[in-house]
């Protein structure tokens, strides 16, 4: 089992460019999440999904879009990157049970110049 | 929405000293989870507390859930350099599908 994988691991963008971050999980989890982590801010939820074909906004959704076309994949898109989106992005997944723990991917370090 | 305050933000100890981080909520919690993130790594689940007054141990780590289920603590006895990292608490928001994370306590250990 690979668990939760993320691609790419690192990326540098120029302001205004677009990109997609891919998250994949092989644990058959219903729930998937995208977080961003900034110094001193902890983990903040961007968007999440409770099942294939569903998405919902989290705490900081502006400037991002997501899609969950397949149960095992959760994509995070930046249509027009801004320097404020420089961050480390973590994907996570969890089972649809009460009190579910979350399993995190290794992260993507994104720099927007 | 649900918020949780975690203190301290930073803690620096000498190897062998004890360490404690606290999480506090203004509302009663159904459960609380704890995660550890090593430097350069990703958060890893440590434990979940559900019952009022619950105490769980994992080797040198002791986790407590308050009687009122509004606070929790993680205590490490005799820290080692392998304990270095950031410790986060996380609590459910709304239903069980979302978590809100505390801002974390960054622990450094001087050998």
Interface residues (C-beta under 8 A of the other chain):
Chain A: X31 X33 X40 X41 X42 X43 X44 X45 X48 X50 X58 X59 X90 X92 X94 X96 X97 X98 X99 X100 X101 X102 X103 X104 X105 X106 X107
Chain B: X1 X9 X30 X31 X33 X41 X42 X43 X44 X45 X48 X50 X88 X90 X92 X96 X97 X98 X99 X100 X101 X102 X103 X104
